[in-house]
């Protein structure tokens, strides 16, 4: 179910903002396509950009974005970088990131550890001054780490 009080123009503008418009218009029924989540052929990146468009259509002052677990191709990463630049203007965005590029684009990182704020600051400072953050970064992003 969509949101019936939104106009097609509002929905289309949100889809263009998140780079979802081009694949939506190629769907069998375009913007009228019913997506079940099981039988549709959207990839992780398309599904994520569509969810961003749904959130942005309401023009929220605060947006919480949880990035998907799945692997994103380079084109999708580029589209998301541009979409994030557009989405983050004029609003507060809280990211629950899965990608280092997203972490580096933020103004402030809040590190939660055992239910408490362990550190606050930009990536460049936290990676040198916060043992908790440095450990988290190593565990999640160090390509040379052995499991």
HELIX and SHEET records of a PDB file:
HELIX    1   1 UNK A    8  UNK A   17  1                                  10    
HELIX    2   2 UNK A   21  UNK A   24  1                                   4    
HELIX    3   3 UNK A   30  UNK A   32  5                                   3    
HELIX    4   4 UNK A   44  UNK A   56  1                                  13    
HELIX    5   5 UNK A   74  UNK A   87  1                                  14    
HELIX    6   6 UNK A  100  UNK A  105  1                                   6    
HELIX    7   7 UNK A  123  UNK A  129  1                                   7    
HELIX    8   8 UNK A  131  UNK A  141  1                                  11    
SHEET    1   A 2 UNK A  62  UNK A  66  0                                        
SHEET    2   A 2 UNK A  92  UNK A  96  1                                        
SHEET    1   B 2 UNK A 109  UNK A 113  0                                        
SHEET    2   B 2 UNK A 116  UNK A 121 -1                                        
END                                                                             
